Amino acid sequence: KKVVNIRIVKVNTCANVGFATNVLLRMILNVVLGIIPFYGLVDILFIFRRDRRCIHDFIAGTHVVDSRSPESVL
């Protein structure tokens, strides 16, 4: 994240989500849901939405922002 200057923040507060949300909700739950056929494909295709949030972002209530300018959503 530091290399590409991004942060993962809560949608409603733009506060840093912390380790627990990043690991438990975004990664582990995403792996568990991966047993559903075509889930990975659908999750990846969500990146083409206007807000560029994938399914794991909706589950965790997060979005990715440019760390140089926290109010800009990527």
All heavy atoms as a GROMACS GRO file, in nm:
protein
  588
    1LYS      N    1   0.083  -0.119   0.000
    1LYS     CA    2   0.000   0.000   0.000
    1LYS      C    3   0.087   0.125   0.000
    1LYS      O    4   0.051   0.224  -0.064
    1LYS     CB    5  -0.092   0.000   0.121
    1LYS     CG    6  -0.197  -0.108   0.117
    1LYS     CD    7  -0.279  -0.106   0.244
    1LYS     CE    8  -0.348  -0.237   0.261
    1LYS     NZ    9  -0.408  -0.249   0.392
    2LYS      N   10   0.197   0.122   0.073
    2LYS     CA   11   0.285   0.239   0.076
    2LYS      C   12   0.349   0.264  -0.060
    2LYS      O   13   0.368   0.378  -0.098
    2LYS     CB   14   0.392   0.221   0.183
    2LYS     CG   15   0.340   0.236   0.322
    2LYS     CD   16   0.451   0.229   0.424
    2LYS     CE   17   0.392   0.245   0.563
    2LYS     NZ   18   0.493   0.254   0.665
    3VAL      N   19   0.382   0.157  -0.130
    3VAL     CA   20   0.448   0.171  -0.260
    3VAL      C   21   0.356   0.240  -0.360
    3VAL      O   22   0.400   0.324  -0.438
    3VAL     CB   23   0.493   0.033  -0.312
    3VAL    CG1   24   0.542   0.041  -0.455
    3VAL    CG2   25   0.601  -0.025  -0.223
    4VAL      N   26   0.228   0.204  -0.360
    4VAL     CA   27   0.134   0.262  -0.457
    4VAL      C   28   0.051   0.376  -0.399
    4VAL      O   29  -0.044   0.424  -0.461
    4VAL     CB   30   0.042   0.153  -0.517
    4VAL    CG1   31   0.119   0.058  -0.603
    4VAL    CG2   32  -0.034   0.079  -0.409
    5ASN      N   33   0.084   0.419  -0.276
    5ASN     CA   34   0.019   0.534  -0.211
    5ASN      C   35  -0.132   0.521  -0.199
    5ASN      O   36  -0.207   0.608  -0.240
    5ASN     CB   37   0.054   0.664  -0.284
    5ASN     CG   38   0.199   0.698  -0.272
    5ASN    OD1   39   0.256   0.689  -0.163
    5ASN    ND2   40   0.261   0.733  -0.382
    6ILE      N   41  -0.176   0.408  -0.139
    6ILE     CA   42  -0.320   0.391  -0.115
    6ILE      C   43  -0.343   0.359   0.032
    6ILE      O   44  -0.253   0.316   0.104
    6ILE     CB   45  -0.381   0.278  -0.202
    6ILE    CG1   46  -0.315   0.143  -0.173
    6ILE    CG2   47  -0.372   0.314  -0.349
    6ILE    CD1   48  -0.383   0.026  -0.238
    7ARG      N   49  -0.466   0.385   0.076
    7ARG     CA   50  -0.512   0.350   0.211
    7ARG      C   51  -0.649   0.289   0.197
    7ARG      O   52  -0.725   0.324   0.107
    7ARG     CB   53  -0.523   0.472   0.302
    7ARG     CG   54  -0.395   0.534   0.340
    7ARG     CD   55  -0.410   0.651   0.435
    7ARG     NE   56  -0.543   0.711   0.432
    7ARG     CZ   57  -0.603   0.766   0.537
    7ARG    NH1   58  -0.544   0.770   0.651
    7ARG    NH2   59  -0.722   0.819   0.525
    8ILE      N   60  -0.686   0.202   0.290
    8ILE     CA   61  -0.820   0.147   0.296
    8ILE      C   62  -0.889   0.212   0.414
    8ILE      O   63  -0.841   0.205   0.527
    8ILE     CB   64  -0.816  -0.006   0.309
    8ILE    CG1   65  -0.746  -0.065   0.188
    8ILE    CG2   66  -0.957  -0.061   0.324
    8ILE    CD1   67  -0.720  -0.212   0.198
    9VAL      N   68  -1.003   0.279   0.387
    9VAL     CA   69  -1.074   0.354   0.490
    9VAL      C   70  -1.221   0.315   0.492
    9VAL      O   71  -1.273   0.258   0.397
    9VAL     CB   72  -1.062   0.507   0.467
    9VAL    CG1   73  -0.917   0.552   0.475
    9VAL    CG2   74  -1.122   0.546   0.335
   10LYS      N   75  -1.288   0.346   0.605
   10LYS     CA   76  -1.431   0.323   0.617
   10LYS      C   77  -1.504   0.418   0.524
   10LYS      O   78  -1.465   0.533   0.508
   10LYS     CB   79  -1.478   0.348   0.760
   10LYS     CG   80  -1.438   0.241   0.858
   10LYS     CD   81  -1.495   0.110   0.821
   10LYS     CE   82  -1.577   0.050   0.932
   10LYS     NZ   83  -1.628  -0.080   0.895
   11VAL      N   84  -1.612   0.372   0.464
   11VAL     CA   85  -1.688   0.452   0.368
   11VAL      C   86  -1.750   0.574   0.436
   11VAL      O   87  -1.741   0.685   0.385
   11VAL     CB   88  -1.798   0.367   0.301
   11VAL    CG1   89  -1.890   0.452   0.217
   11VAL    CG2   90  -1.736   0.258   0.218
   12ASN      N   91  -1.813   0.555   0.550
   12ASN     CA   92  -1.889   0.664   0.612
   12ASN      C   93  -1.804   0.765   0.688
   12ASN      O   94  -1.844   0.879   0.704
   12ASN     CB   95  -1.999   0.608   0.702
   12ASN     CG   96  -1.946   0.508   0.803
   12ASN    OD1   97  -1.830   0.471   0.801
   12ASN    ND2   98  -2.033   0.464   0.891
   13THR      N   99  -1.686   0.725   0.737
   13THR     CA  100  -1.606   0.817   0.819
   13THR      C  101  -1.470   0.851   0.758
   13THR      O  102  -1.404   0.941   0.808
   13THR     CB  103  -1.580   0.756   0.958
   13THR    OG1  104  -1.503   0.637   0.943
   13THR    CG2  105  -1.709   0.728   1.033
   14CYS      N  106  -1.426   0.778   0.659
   14CYS     CA  107  -1.293   0.792   0.600
   14CYS      C  108  -1.182   0.770   0.702
   14CYS      O  109  -1.070   0.817   0.686
   14CYS     CB  110  -1.276   0.927   0.531
   14CYS     SG  111  -1.370   0.937   0.379
   15ALA      N  112  -1.214   0.698   0.811
   15ALA     CA  113  -1.114   0.665   0.912
   15ALA      C  114  -1.041   0.537   0.872
   15ALA      O  115  -1.098   0.450   0.805
   15ALA     CB  116  -1.181   0.645   1.048
   16ASN      N  117  -0.918   0.525   0.914
   16ASN     CA  118  -0.840   0.405   0.889
   16ASN      C  119  -0.913   0.286   0.950
   16ASN      O  120  -0.958   0.290   1.063
   16ASN     CB  121  -0.701   0.419   0.950
   16ASN     CG  122  -0.609   0.307   0.910
   16ASN    OD1  123  -0.640   0.226   0.824
   16ASN    ND2  124  -0.494   0.302   0.975
   17VAL      N  125  -0.925   0.176   0.875
   17VAL     CA  126  -1.004   0.062   0.923
   17VAL      C  127  -0.928  -0.028   1.018
   17VAL      O  128  -0.988  -0.101   1.095
   17VAL     CB  129  -1.057  -0.023   0.806
   17VAL    CG1  130  -1.159   0.053   0.728
   17VAL    CG2  131  -0.948  -0.073   0.719
   18GLY      N  132  -0.798  -0.025   1.016
   18GLY     CA  133  -0.720  -0.106   1.109
   18GLY      C  134  -0.698  -0.248   1.061
   18GLY      O  135  -0.753  -0.293   0.961
   19PHE      N  136  -0.617  -0.318   1.135
   19PHE     CA  137  -0.575  -0.452   1.098
   19PHE      C  138  -0.689  -0.553   1.098
   19PHE      O  139  -0.702  -0.633   1.006
   19PHE     CB  140  -0.464  -0.498   1.194
   19PHE     CG  141  -0.415  -0.636   1.166
   19PHE    CD1  142  -0.327  -0.658   1.061
   19PHE    CD2  143  -0.456  -0.743   1.242
   19PHE    CE1  144  -0.280  -0.786   1.034
   19PHE    CE2  145  -0.411  -0.870   1.215
   19PHE     CZ  146  -0.323  -0.892   1.112
   20ALA      N  147  -0.773  -0.552   1.201
   20ALA     CA  148  -0.880  -0.652   1.213
   20ALA      C  149  -0.975  -0.648   1.094
   20ALA      O  150  -1.007  -0.751   1.036
   20ALA     CB  151  -0.956  -0.633   1.344
   21THR      N  152  -1.020  -0.530   1.056
   21THR     CA  153  -1.110  -0.518   0.943
   21THR      C  154  -1.042  -0.559   0.815
   21THR      O  155  -1.099  -0.631   0.733
   21THR     CB  156  -1.164  -0.375   0.930
   21THR    OG1  157  -1.232  -0.341   1.050
   21THR    CG2  158  -1.259  -0.362   0.814
   22ASN      N  159  -0.920  -0.516   0.797
   22ASN     CA  160  -0.847  -0.551   0.675
   22ASN      C  161  -0.828  -0.701   0.662
   22ASN      O  162  -0.850  -0.757   0.555
   22ASN     CB  163  -0.711  -0.483   0.670
   22ASN     CG  164  -0.719  -0.345   0.610
   22ASN    OD1  165  -0.803  -0.317   0.528
   22ASN    ND2  166  -0.629  -0.259   0.653
   23VAL      N  167  -0.788  -0.765   0.767
   23VAL     CA  168  -0.758  -0.908   0.758
   23VAL      C  169  -0.885  -0.993   0.768
   23VAL      O  170  -0.910  -1.077   0.682
   23VAL     CB  171  -0.657  -0.950   0.865
   23VAL    CG1  172  -0.639  -1.100   0.869
   23VAL    CG2  173  -0.523  -0.883   0.838
   24LEU      N  174  -0.964  -0.971   0.871
   24LEU     CA  175  -1.078  -1.058   0.893
   24LEU      C  176  -1.189  -1.041   0.790
   24LEU      O  177  -1.236  -1.139   0.732
   24LEU     CB  178  -1.134  -1.037   1.035
   24LEU     CG  179  -1.038  -1.074   1.147
   24LEU    CD1  180  -1.100  -1.043   1.282
   24LEU    CD2  181  -0.999  -1.221   1.139
   25LEU      N  182  -1.232  -0.921   0.768
   25LEU     CA  183  -1.344  -0.900   0.677
   25LEU      C  184  -1.304  -0.901   0.530
   25LEU      O  185  -1.372  -0.962   0.448
   25LEU     CB  186  -1.416  -0.769   0.710
   25LEU     CG  187  -1.495  -0.770   0.840
   25LEU    CD1  188  -1.554  -0.633   0.866
   25LEU    CD2  189  -1.602  -0.874   0.836
   26ARG      N  190  -1.196  -0.836   0.497
   26ARG     CA  191  -1.160  -0.822   0.356
   26ARG      C  192  -1.090  -0.945   0.301
   26ARG      O  193  -1.113  -0.984   0.188
   26ARG     CB  194  -1.072  -0.700   0.335
   26ARG     CG  195  -1.146  -0.570   0.352
   26ARG     CD  196  -1.053  -0.452   0.338
   26ARG     NE  197  -0.974  -0.457   0.216
   26ARG     CZ  198  -1.010  -0.400   0.101
   26ARG    NH1  199  -1.124  -0.337   0.094
   26ARG    NH2  200  -0.932  -0.407  -0.003
   27MET      N  201  -1.006  -1.010   0.378
   27MET     CA  202  -0.926  -1.119   0.324
   27MET      C  203  -0.983  -1.256   0.360
   27MET      O  204  -1.011  -1.336   0.271
   27MET     CB  205  -0.781  -1.107   0.371
   27MET     CG  206  -0.713  -0.981   0.321
   27MET     SD  207  -0.547  -0.962   0.386
   27MET     CE  208  -0.458  -1.074   0.282
   28ILE      N  209  -1.000  -1.284   0.487
   28ILE     CA  210  -1.043  -1.417   0.528
   28ILE      C  211  -1.184  -1.447   0.479
   28ILE      O  212  -1.209  -1.554   0.423
   28ILE     CB  213  -1.032  -1.433   0.681
   28ILE    CG1  214  -0.884  -1.428   0.721
   28ILE    CG2  215  -1.095  -1.563   0.727
   28ILE    CD1  216  -0.859  -1.428   0.870
   29LEU      N  217  -1.276  -1.354   0.496
   29LEU     CA  218  -1.413  -1.376   0.449
   29LEU      C  219  -1.415  -1.390   0.297
   29LEU      O  220  -1.491  -1.471   0.243
   29LEU     CB  221  -1.504  -1.262   0.494
   29LEU     CG  222  -1.652  -1.281   0.467
   29LEU    CD1  223  -1.702  -1.408   0.534
   29LEU    CD2  224  -1.731  -1.163   0.516
   30ASN      N  225  -1.331  -1.317   0.229
   30ASN     CA  226  -1.323  -1.327   0.083
   30ASN      C  227  -1.276  -1.466   0.041
   30ASN      O  228  -1.326  -1.522  -0.056
   30ASN     CB  229  -1.228  -1.220   0.029
   30ASN     CG  230  -1.262  -1.181  -0.112
   30ASN    OD1  231  -1.375  -1.190  -0.155
   30ASN    ND2  232  -1.161  -1.138  -0.185
   31VAL      N  233  -1.182  -1.524   0.115
   31VAL     CA  234  -1.135  -1.660   0.086
   31VAL      C  235  -1.247  -1.761   0.112
   31VAL      O  236  -1.269  -1.852   0.032
   31VAL     CB  237  -1.010  -1.693   0.170
   31VAL    CG1  238  -0.976  -1.841   0.161
   31VAL    CG2  239  -0.893  -1.608   0.125
   32VAL      N  240  -1.319  -1.744   0.221
   32VAL     CA  241  -1.429  -1.836   0.253
   32VAL      C  242  -1.537  -1.829   0.145
   32VAL      O  243  -1.588  -1.931   0.100
   32VAL     CB  244  -1.489  -1.804   0.393
   32VAL    CG1  245  -1.615  -1.882   0.418
   32VAL    CG2  246  -1.385  -1.833   0.500
   33LEU      N  247  -1.571  -1.709   0.101
   33LEU     CA  248  -1.671  -1.694  -0.005
   33LEU      C  249  -1.622  -1.748  -0.138
   33LEU      O  250  -1.701  -1.774  -0.228
   33LEU     CB  251  -1.712  -1.548  -0.018
   33LEU     CG  252  -1.795  -1.492   0.096
   33LEU    CD1  253  -1.816  -1.342   0.077
   33LEU    CD2  254  -1.927  -1.563   0.109
   34GLY      N  255  -1.493  -1.766  -0.150
   34GLY     CA  256  -1.434  -1.817  -0.274
   34GLY      C  257  -1.479  -1.957  -0.311
   34GLY      O  258  -1.460  -2.000  -0.424
   35ILE      N  259  -1.542  -2.029  -0.218
   35ILE     CA  260  -1.592  -2.162  -0.251
   35ILE      C  261  -1.718  -2.156  -0.337
   35ILE      O  262  -1.755  -2.254  -0.399
   35ILE     CB  263  -1.618  -2.247  -0.124
   35ILE    CG1  264  -1.728  -2.186  -0.038
   35ILE    CG2  265  -1.491  -2.267  -0.045
   35ILE    CD1  266  -1.775  -2.276   0.074
   36ILE      N  267  -1.780  -2.041  -0.342
   36ILE     CA  268  -1.898  -2.023  -0.427
   36ILE      C  269  -1.852  -2.014  -0.572
   36ILE      O  270  -1.764  -1.934  -0.604
   36ILE     CB  271  -1.976  -1.895  -0.388
   36ILE    CG1  272  -2.022  -1.903  -0.243
   36ILE    CG2  273  -2.092  -1.870  -0.483
   36ILE    CD1  274  -2.080  -1.774  -0.189
   37PRO      N  275  -1.911  -2.098  -0.659
   37PRO     CA  276  -1.869  -2.094  -0.800
   37PRO      C  277  -1.883  -1.954  -0.861
   37PRO      O  278  -1.983  -1.886  -0.838
   37PRO     CB  279  -1.965  -2.192  -0.868
   37PRO     CG  280  -2.012  -2.281  -0.759
   37PRO     CD  281  -2.014  -2.197  -0.634
   38PHE      N  282  -1.782  -1.912  -0.932
   38PHE     CA  283  -1.776  -1.785  -1.004
   38PHE      C  284  -1.771  -1.662  -0.913
   38PHE      O  285  -1.778  -1.550  -0.960
   38PHE     CB  286  -1.892  -1.770  -1.104
   38PHE     CG  287  -1.895  -1.878  -1.207
   38PHE    CD1  288  -1.994  -1.975  -1.204
   38PHE    CD2  289  -1.798  -1.884  -1.304
   38PHE    CE1  290  -1.997  -2.076  -1.298
   38PHE    CE2  291  -1.799  -1.985  -1.399
   38PHE     CZ  292  -1.899  -2.081  -1.396
   39TYR      N  293  -1.760  -1.681  -0.782
   39TYR     CA  294  -1.752  -1.567  -0.690
   39TYR      C  295  -1.632  -1.479  -0.724
   39TYR      O  296  -1.642  -1.356  -0.728
   39TYR     CB  297  -1.743  -1.613  -0.544
   39TYR     CG  298  -1.706  -1.499  -0.451
   39TYR    CD1  299  -1.800  -1.404  -0.415
   39TYR    CD2  300  -1.576  -1.485  -0.403
   39TYR    CE1  301  -1.767  -1.299  -0.332
   39TYR    CE2  302  -1.542  -1.380  -0.320
   39TYR     CZ  303  -1.637  -1.288  -0.285
   39TYR     OH  304  -1.603  -1.183  -0.204
   40GLY      N  305  -1.517  -1.541  -0.747
   40GLY     CA  306  -1.395  -1.465  -0.778
   40GLY      C  307  -1.411  -1.379  -0.901
   40GLY      O  308  -1.370  -1.264  -0.904
   41LEU      N  309  -1.474  -1.434  -1.004
   41LEU     CA  310  -1.496  -1.358  -1.127
   41LEU      C  311  -1.590  -1.240  -1.103
   41LEU      O  312  -1.563  -1.128  -1.146
   41LEU     CB  313  -1.554  -1.449  -1.236
   41LEU     CG  314  -1.590  -1.381  -1.367
   41LEU    CD1  315  -1.466  -1.324  -1.433
   41LEU    CD2  316  -1.661  -1.479  -1.458
   42VAL      N  317  -1.699  -1.265  -1.033
   42VAL     CA  318  -1.795  -1.158  -1.005
   42VAL      C  319  -1.730  -1.050  -0.919
   42VAL      O  320  -1.747  -0.931  -0.943
   42VAL     CB  321  -1.922  -1.214  -0.937
   42VAL    CG1  322  -2.014  -1.103  -0.891
   42VAL    CG2  323  -1.995  -1.310  -1.031
   43ASP      N  324  -1.652  -1.092  -0.819
   43ASP     CA  325  -1.584  -0.996  -0.731
   43ASP      C  326  -1.490  -0.907  -0.812
   43ASP      O  327  -1.487  -0.785  -0.794
   43ASP     CB  328  -1.506  -1.071  -0.623
   43ASP     CG  329  -1.449  -0.979  -0.517
   43ASP    OD1  330  -1.518  -0.886  -0.475
   43ASP    OD2  331  -1.333  -1.002  -0.476
   44ILE      N  332  -1.415  -0.966  -0.902
   44ILE     CA  333  -1.322  -0.888  -0.986
   44ILE      C  334  -1.398  -0.793  -1.078
   44ILE      O  335  -1.357  -0.679  -1.099
   44ILE     CB  336  -1.231  -0.982  -1.067
   44ILE    CG1  337  -1.135  -1.053  -0.972
   44ILE    CG2  338  -1.155  -0.906  -1.174
   44ILE    CD1  339  -1.059  -1.167  -1.035
   45LEU      N  340  -1.509  -0.837  -1.132
   45LEU     CA  341  -1.585  -0.752  -1.226
   45LEU      C  342  -1.645  -0.630  -1.158
   45LEU      O  343  -1.674  -0.531  -1.224
   45LEU     CB  344  -1.693  -0.835  -1.295
   45LEU     CG  345  -1.642  -0.939  -1.394
   45LEU    CD1  346  -1.757  -1.022  -1.448
   45LEU    CD2  347  -1.564  -0.874  -1.506
   46PHE      N  348  -1.663  -0.635  -1.028
   46PHE     CA  349  -1.717  -0.519  -0.955
   46PHE      C  350  -1.625  -0.398  -0.966
   46PHE      O  351  -1.667  -0.285  -0.945
   46PHE     CB  352  -1.740  -0.553  -0.807
   46PHE     CG  353  -1.878  -0.598  -0.775
   46PHE    CD1  354  -1.932  -0.712  -0.832
   46PHE    CD2  355  -1.957  -0.526  -0.686
   46PHE    CE1  356  -2.059  -0.754  -0.802
   46PHE    CE2  357  -2.085  -0.566  -0.655
   46PHE     CZ  358  -2.137  -0.681  -0.714
   47ILE      N  359  -1.498  -0.418  -0.998
   47ILE     CA  360  -1.402  -0.307  -1.009
   47ILE      C  361  -1.443  -0.210  -1.120
   47ILE      O  362  -1.401  -0.094  -1.119
   47ILE     CB  363  -1.257  -0.359  -1.028
   47ILE    CG1  364  -1.155  -0.252  -0.995
   47ILE    CG2  365  -1.236  -0.408  -1.170
   47ILE    CD1  366  -1.141  -0.220  -0.852
   48PHE      N  367  -1.525  -0.254  -1.212
   48PHE     CA  368  -1.567  -0.168  -1.322
   48PHE      C  369  -1.687  -0.081  -1.289
   48PHE      O  370  -1.735  -0.006  -1.372
   48PHE     CB  371  -1.595  -0.253  -1.447
   48PHE     CG  372  -1.471  -0.323  -1.496
   48PHE    CD1  373  -1.456  -0.459  -1.481
   48PHE    CD2  374  -1.367  -0.251  -1.553
   48PHE    CE1  375  -1.342  -0.524  -1.524
   48PHE    CE2  376  -1.252  -0.314  -1.596
   48PHE     CZ  377  -1.240  -0.450  -1.581
   49ARG      N  378  -1.737  -0.090  -1.166
   49ARG     CA  379  -1.845  -0.001  -1.122
   49ARG      C  380  -1.791   0.140  -1.110
   49ARG      O  381  -1.670   0.162  -1.101
   49ARG     CB  382  -1.900  -0.046  -0.985
   49ARG     CG  383  -1.971  -0.178  -0.988
   49ARG     CD  384  -2.003  -0.226  -0.846
   49ARG     NE  385  -2.040  -0.121  -0.755
   49ARG     CZ  386  -2.165  -0.090  -0.724
   49ARG    NH1  387  -2.264  -0.156  -0.775
   49ARG    NH2  388  -2.190   0.008  -0.639
   50ARG      N  389  -1.879   0.236  -1.102
   50ARG     CA  390  -1.838   0.376  -1.090
   50ARG      C  391  -1.756   0.400  -0.963
   50ARG      O  392  -1.656   0.471  -0.965
   50ARG     CB  393  -1.960   0.467  -1.090
   50ARG     CG  394  -1.926   0.614  -1.084
   50ARG     CD  395  -2.050   0.700  -1.085
   50ARG     NE  396  -2.124   0.674  -1.207
   50ARG     CZ  397  -2.138   0.761  -1.306
   50ARG    NH1  398  -2.085   0.879  -1.294
   50ARG    NH2  399  -2.206   0.731  -1.414
   51ASP      N  400  -1.796   0.340  -0.851
   51ASP     CA  401  -1.724   0.362  -0.725
   51ASP      C  402  -1.605   0.267  -0.707
   51ASP      O  403  -1.530   0.278  -0.612
   51ASP     CB  404  -1.817   0.352  -0.605
   51ASP     CG  405  -1.882   0.215  -0.590
   51ASP    OD1  406  -1.854   0.125  -0.671
   51ASP    OD2  407  -1.962   0.199  -0.497
   52ARG      N  408  -1.587   0.171  -0.798
   52ARG     CA  409  -1.474   0.078  -0.802
   52ARG      C  410  -1.457  -0.001  -0.673
   52ARG      O  411  -1.347  -0.036  -0.634
   52ARG     CB  412  -1.345   0.153  -0.835
   52ARG     CG  413  -1.352   0.219  -0.970
   52ARG     CD  414  -1.226   0.287  -1.008
   52ARG     NE  415  -1.123   0.183  -1.028
   52ARG     CZ  416  -1.000   0.209  -1.058
   52ARG    NH1  417  -0.960   0.333  -1.073
   52ARG    NH2  418  -0.912   0.112  -1.075
   53ARG      N  419  -1.569  -0.033  -0.606
   53ARG     CA  420  -1.566  -0.115  -0.486
   53ARG      C  421  -1.606  -0.257  -0.522
   53ARG      O  422  -1.704  -0.280  -0.589
   53ARG     CB  423  -1.662  -0.060  -0.382
   53ARG     CG  424  -1.620   0.073  -0.326
   53ARG     CD  425  -1.722   0.132  -0.234
   53ARG     NE  426  -1.741   0.050  -0.116
   53ARG     CZ  427  -1.852   0.050  -0.045
   53ARG    NH1  428  -1.954   0.126  -0.079
   53ARG    NH2  429  -1.862  -0.027   0.062
   54CYS      N  430  -1.528  -0.354  -0.475
   54CYS     CA  431  -1.558  -0.495  -0.499
   54CYS      C  432  -1.646  -0.548  -0.387
   54CYS      O  433  -1.674  -0.478  -0.290
   54CYS     CB  434  -1.428  -0.574  -0.506
   54CYS     SG  435  -1.327  -0.531  -0.650
   55ILE      N  436  -1.689  -0.674  -0.400
   55ILE     CA  437  -1.778  -0.733  -0.300
   55ILE      C  438  -1.714  -0.730  -0.162
   55ILE      O  439  -1.781  -0.697  -0.063
   55ILE     CB  440  -1.816  -0.876  -0.340
   55ILE    CG1  441  -1.899  -0.875  -0.469
   55ILE    CG2  442  -1.893  -0.946  -0.228
   55ILE    CD1  443  -1.927  -1.011  -0.529
   56HIS      N  444  -1.586  -0.760  -0.152
   56HIS     CA  445  -1.521  -0.759  -0.022
   56HIS      C  446  -1.518  -0.618   0.039
   56HIS      O  447  -1.520  -0.604   0.160
   56HIS     CB  448  -1.381  -0.820  -0.028
   56HIS     CG  449  -1.290  -0.754  -0.125
   56HIS    ND1  450  -1.282  -0.791  -0.256
   56HIS    CD2  451  -1.202  -0.652  -0.109
   56HIS    CE1  452  -1.193  -0.716  -0.317
   56HIS    NE2  453  -1.143  -0.630  -0.229
   57ASP      N  454  -1.519  -0.514  -0.044
   57ASP     CA  455  -1.527  -0.377   0.008
   57ASP      C  456  -1.666  -0.349   0.065
   57ASP      O  457  -1.679  -0.283   0.168
   57ASP     CB  458  -1.496  -0.276  -0.102
   57ASP     CG  459  -1.352  -0.280  -0.146
   57ASP    OD1  460  -1.264  -0.284  -0.057
   57ASP    OD2  461  -1.326  -0.278  -0.267
   58PHE      N  462  -1.769  -0.398  -0.001
   58PHE     CA  463  -1.905  -0.379   0.050
   58PHE      C  464  -1.925  -0.453   0.182
   58PHE      O  465  -1.987  -0.402   0.274
   58PHE     CB  466  -2.009  -0.426  -0.053
   58PHE     CG  467  -2.027  -0.330  -0.166
   58PHE    CD1  468  -1.971  -0.356  -0.289
   58PHE    CD2  469  -2.099  -0.214  -0.149
   58PHE    CE1  470  -1.986  -0.268  -0.394
   58PHE    CE2  471  -2.115  -0.125  -0.252
   58PHE     CZ  472  -2.058  -0.152  -0.376
   59ILE      N  473  -1.872  -0.575   0.191
   59ILE     CA  474  -1.885  -0.653   0.314
   59ILE      C  475  -1.817  -0.581   0.430
   59ILE      O  476  -1.872  -0.572   0.540
   59ILE     CB  477  -1.824  -0.794   0.295
   59ILE    CG1  478  -1.911  -0.874   0.197
   59ILE    CG2  479  -1.811  -0.866   0.428
   59ILE    CD1  480  -1.848  -1.004   0.152
   60ALA      N  481  -1.698  -0.529   0.407
   60ALA     CA  482  -1.622  -0.463   0.513
   60ALA      C  483  -1.661  -0.317   0.532
   60ALA      O  484  -1.620  -0.254   0.629
   60ALA     CB  485  -1.473  -0.472   0.483
   61GLY      N  486  -1.738  -0.258   0.439
   61GLY     CA  487  -1.775  -0.118   0.449
   61GLY      C  488  -1.658  -0.025   0.424
   61GLY      O  489  -1.644   0.078   0.489
   62THR      N  490  -1.571  -0.062   0.330
   62THR     CA  491  -1.449   0.013   0.305
   62THR      C  492  -1.439   0.059   0.160
   62THR      O  493  -1.515   0.014   0.074
   62THR     CB  494  -1.325  -0.073   0.335
   62THR    OG1  495  -1.326  -0.189   0.250
   62THR    CG2  496  -1.321  -0.116   0.479
   63HIS      N  497  -1.344   0.147   0.135
   63HIS     CA  498  -1.305   0.182  -0.001
   63HIS      C  499  -1.159   0.226   0.001
   63HIS      O  500  -1.102   0.253   0.106
   63HIS     CB  501  -1.397   0.287  -0.065
   63HIS     CG  502  -1.398   0.420   0.002
   63HIS    ND1  503  -1.333   0.527  -0.049
   63HIS    CD2  504  -1.458   0.463   0.114
   63HIS    CE1  505  -1.353   0.632   0.030
   63HIS    NE2  506  -1.428   0.594   0.130
   64VAL      N  507  -1.099   0.229  -0.116
   64VAL     CA  508  -0.957   0.261  -0.129
   64VAL      C  509  -0.942   0.407  -0.168
   64VAL      O  510  -1.013   0.456  -0.255
   64VAL     CB  511  -0.890   0.171  -0.235
   64VAL    CG1  512  -0.744   0.207  -0.253
   64VAL    CG2  513  -0.905   0.024  -0.197
   65VAL      N  514  -0.852   0.477  -0.100
   65VAL     CA  515  -0.826   0.619  -0.131
   65VAL      C  516  -0.679   0.639  -0.155
   65VAL      O  517  -0.595   0.560  -0.113
   65VAL     CB  518  -0.873   0.713  -0.016
   65VAL    CG1  519  -1.022   0.707   0.003
   65VAL    CG2  520  -0.800   0.683   0.113
   66ASP      N  521  -0.647   0.748  -0.223
   66ASP     CA  522  -0.509   0.788  -0.246
   66ASP      C  523  -0.457   0.843  -0.111
   66ASP      O  524  -0.514   0.933  -0.055
   66ASP     CB  525  -0.506   0.896  -0.354
   66ASP     CG  526  -0.367   0.938  -0.394
   66ASP    OD1  527  -0.272   0.912  -0.317
   66ASP    OD2  528  -0.353   0.996  -0.502
   67SER      N  529  -0.348   0.787  -0.062
   67SER     CA  530  -0.297   0.828   0.069
   67SER      C  531  -0.241   0.969   0.069
   67SER      O  532  -0.227   1.031   0.173
   67SER     CB  533  -0.192   0.730   0.120
   67SER     OG  534  -0.079   0.732   0.037
   68ARG      N  535  -0.208   1.023  -0.047
   68ARG     CA  536  -0.157   1.160  -0.054
   68ARG      C  537  -0.271   1.259  -0.042
   68ARG      O  538  -0.252   1.374  -0.008
   68ARG     CB  539  -0.081   1.181  -0.184
   68ARG     CG  540   0.043   1.095  -0.195
   68ARG     CD  541   0.095   1.094  -0.333
   68ARG     NE  542  -0.002   1.022  -0.416
   68ARG     CZ  543   0.021   0.977  -0.538
   68ARG    NH1  544   0.137   0.998  -0.594
   68ARG    NH2  545  -0.070   0.913  -0.604
   69SER      N  546  -0.393   1.216  -0.075
   69SER     CA  547  -0.511   1.302  -0.071
   69SER      C  548  -0.628   1.220  -0.019
   69SER      O  549  -0.703   1.163  -0.098
   69SER     CB  550  -0.538   1.357  -0.211
   69SER     OG  551  -0.666   1.412  -0.220
   70PRO      N  552  -0.647   1.208   0.113
   70PRO     CA  553  -0.744   1.117   0.172
   70PRO      C  554  -0.889   1.134   0.123
   70PRO      O  555  -0.966   1.041   0.129
   70PRO     CB  556  -0.736   1.145   0.321
   70PRO     CG  557  -0.606   1.212   0.340
   70PRO     CD  558  -0.574   1.282   0.213
   71GLU      N  559  -0.927   1.250   0.079
   71GLU     CA  560  -1.065   1.268   0.036
   71GLU      C  561  -1.092   1.218  -0.106
   71GLU      O  562  -1.204   1.209  -0.147
   71GLU     CB  563  -1.112   1.412   0.051
   71GLU     CG  564  -1.027   1.519  -0.010
   71GLU     CD  565  -0.904   1.556   0.069
   71GLU    OE1  566  -0.899   1.537   0.191
   71GLU    OE2  567  -0.811   1.607   0.007
   72SER      N  568  -0.988   1.184  -0.180
   72SER     CA  569  -1.008   1.134  -0.316
   72SER      C  570  -1.022   0.984  -0.318
   72SER      O  571  -0.936   0.912  -0.273
   72SER     CB  572  -0.891   1.177  -0.406
   72SER     OG  573  -0.774   1.108  -0.368
   73VAL      N  574  -1.134   0.937  -0.368
   73VAL     CA  575  -1.162   0.793  -0.378
   73VAL      C  576  -1.105   0.744  -0.509
   73VAL      O  577  -1.123   0.806  -0.614
   73VAL     CB  578  -1.313   0.767  -0.374
   73VAL    CG1  579  -1.341   0.619  -0.392
   73VAL    CG2  580  -1.371   0.817  -0.244
   74LEU      N  581  -1.034   0.632  -0.504
   74LEU     CA  582  -0.978   0.574  -0.627
   74LEU      C  583  -1.078   0.485  -0.693
   74LEU      O  584  -1.162   0.428  -0.639
   74LEU     CB  585  -0.851   0.495  -0.595
   74LEU     CG  586  -0.736   0.577  -0.542
   74LEU    CD1  587  -0.618   0.488  -0.512
   74LEU    CD2  588  -0.694   0.682  -0.641
   0.00000   0.00000   0.00000
